[in-house]
Amino acid sequence: RGCPSCSRRHNACMGKQIPVEENSVMANETTPVRAGAVNVPFGHVIGNDKWKGSQIAQGMQGKVKLILEDGLGTVDFHLPNRTCVLYISEADLVAGNGFKRRLVRFRNASNLQGIVIVEKTQISDQYFPAMQKFVVLELGMTLLPVANQGEAAQLITHLVQEQAKDRASNPFLTKKGPQLLEASVFQTVQQIPGVGKTKALLLLEQFGNIHQLCNATLQELEQVVGRTVAQQIHTFFTKTK
């Protein structure tokens, strides 16, 4: 049967198989990552079949067109413009480092823009700082915390709808990926100690992305946010390298 996203057989649009580390407890880690882009129309989301009947799937009903299929591997949801979502639950975060293997597999095998949505609750809150440093600094991916699956559904719906609006207002605009991630990257930078909305905006305008910000010298940071905050930012990144 042909894949509804690309009209080809599933194994023809899947990425290469990557060996799974021993003692992996995640079933979908035995499935390859789709290394190439999945053709997702604007206003649509292609989701992993495991989310059928979930709160996330129910939350997106009537707001975006959700198509569930198997064979997505480590990816939970494919969005338009080469963007996909990997969801880390409270249980995943508390259970240990299994989720790290999954994210590394995705990053190594995929050329897509990855957004990691993680459940940040009273139980998982203590694990969040380490998770943030691993995802943002080591993998260079965008991290967005949510309280539950319902909030995650709202977030995914918002990303898809905003992208569709941009497309409708300017059909000749082609560089959509960075615009889709702009809000999530902005939110991530705000979580650095000493950085609020204003300073996060200034930093992204100056350095462009988190990788450049991470590699900025203390002097370069001082020119943007002043000595005190620059020292906080520099210390934060230095400790995580």
N, C-alpha and C positions, 0 to 999 in steps of 0.2 A: 504493500500500500504506500502511496506517495505521501510525503510529509506535507501538511497543509501550509507550512511556512515557506517551502522552497520547491514544491512539486516534484521532489526527487525521493528516492528511497532513503530511509533514515540513516543507514550506514554510509550513505554517500555524502552526507552533509555533517558527519561527526568528525571531531578532531582525533588526533592520534591517541592511542592508549598509553598511559603513563603508569609504570609500576606503582602499586600501592604499598605504603610502608607496612611493616609487620604490626600486628596487634591493632590494626585499624578496626574501629567498631562501627563505622558509618557505612551502611549498605551501598549508598550511591557513589562511594569512592571507587567501586569496582567498575563503574561505567565511565567511558571516556568523556572528556570535556568537549563541547563543540568549539573547536578552535576558530572557525570562520564565523562571519556574521550571519545571523538568521534574519531573513527578510520579514520585518514586522511592520505592517502598515500603520500610519499615524492613527492614534486613537485606539490601538489594539495592544494587548499584552499576551504573549505566549507563555503559559505557565507549566511547571512540572505537574504531571498527573497526580502526584502524591498530595497536592493541595486541594483536590476535589472535595467539596463539602466543608472546607475549613472556613474559619472566620475571615481570613484574608480574601478568599475567593468570594464569599458572600458579600463582603464589604465593597468589592469592586463591581458587583452586579448592577447593571443599569447605568453605570457611570463610564465604563470603558468596555470594549469588547474583549472578553477573556477567552482564550482558546487553550484548553488543557491537552497535553500530549505527553507520551513517555519518551525516553531517550534523550532527555536534556542533561543527564549526568549530574555534575555538581551545581549547575545553574538552577535557580528556583524560578526566576521570571526573566524573560527576554522583553525589553522595551524597544521602541523604534530607535533608529540611528545607532546601531552597534553598542547599545547599552544594556546591561543586565544586572539583576539583583540576586545577591546571595544572602539568605536569611539565616541568622544565628539566634536560636531560641535561648531562653533562660536556662533550660536544661542542658543545651549544648555548651554554654559558657561555664556552667558549674561543673560539668562532667570532666573537664580537663582540656587537653590540647588536641583532641580529635578535630575540632573545627579548624585548627591551624593547618593541618595536613590538607584539608579540603580547600582552603583558600590558596595555599601554595600551589596545589595542583591546578587550580583555575588560572592563577597568574602565570605559571610556567607554560601552560598549554594554549592560552587564549590571547587573542589580540583585541579583545573587546574592552569597552569601558566598564569597569566593575564598581558597583555600589554595594557596600555591605550594610545591611540593616540588622541591628542587634537589639534584643530585648533587654533594656536596662531597668531592672526592678530593684526592690529592696533586697532581694536575695542575691541578685547578680551584680549589684552595684560595686561591690568590693573588687570584682574581677575586671571592671570596665577600663580603668586606667591602663592596665597592661594590654588589654585588647586594643585600645585606641592606639597605643604606640606601635604595636605589631602591624596593625592594618594600615595606618596612615604613614608611618615613617619607614617601616621595613618593606612593605608591599606597594606603597604609593597609591593605595586605593582610597575611595571615599567612604567614610563611616558615618552612619546616621542612627542615633539611638531612638527607640520607641518604647512605649510602655507595654504594648500588647499587639496582637495581630490586627485588631481593629484599627489602631493608629497606623500600623504599617500599610494597611489597605488604603487609608486616606492619603498617605504620603506617596505611594506608587501612583494612585489616581491623579494626584496633583501634578506629579512630574509628567505624566503622559498628556494630561489636558493642557498644561502650559506649553508643552512642545507643539501640540496640535494648533494652539492659538498662534504661536510664532510662525508656524508653517503657513497658516491661512493668511496672516497679515503680510507675509513676504515669501511667496512661492519660489522666488529665485535664490533664497538664502540656502546655502548648502552646508555650511559649517555649523551643524546643530549640536554635535556631541558636547563640546565645551559649554555651550549655553545651557544645556540640560543639567550639567553638573555644577553650574556656577553657584546656585543657592546652597547645595550640599557642601561644596568646598568652603564656602563662606562660613557656614555653620561650624565646620570642623576647625577652622583657624580660630574662631572665637573661643574654643575650648582650651587653647593654650593659656597657661597662667599669665595674668596681667593684660590679656588682650580682650577687648570688648568689640562691639559692632564697628565703631569708628576706626579703631586701630586695625581691625581685621580687613576692612575695606582698603585702607591705606597700604597695608602690607601686600595684598593681592594685586593692587594697582601697580605697585613698584616691582614685585618679584614674579608675578604672573601665576605661579603655582606653588604647591607645598614643597616640591623637590628643591626649587630655587630658594625658597624661604629657609629650608632646612640647611642649605649650604652657604647661606649668607654669613658674612663676617660680622663681628660685633660692631665695627665701624659703620658698615652698611646699614645695619639695623638701627643704630643710633640716629642716622640721618632721617629716618622715617618716623620713629616713635619715641625718640629720646633715650637717654642713657639708662634710666631705671628699668623701663619696660624692655629695652633691648637686652639688658643683662639677664632678665628673667627668661626671655625667649631663647637666648643663646645657651643658658644653663639647661633649659628644658631639652633642647635638641642635643646638647653635648652628652647629657646623661643617658640618652636613649640610643646613642651611636655605639 
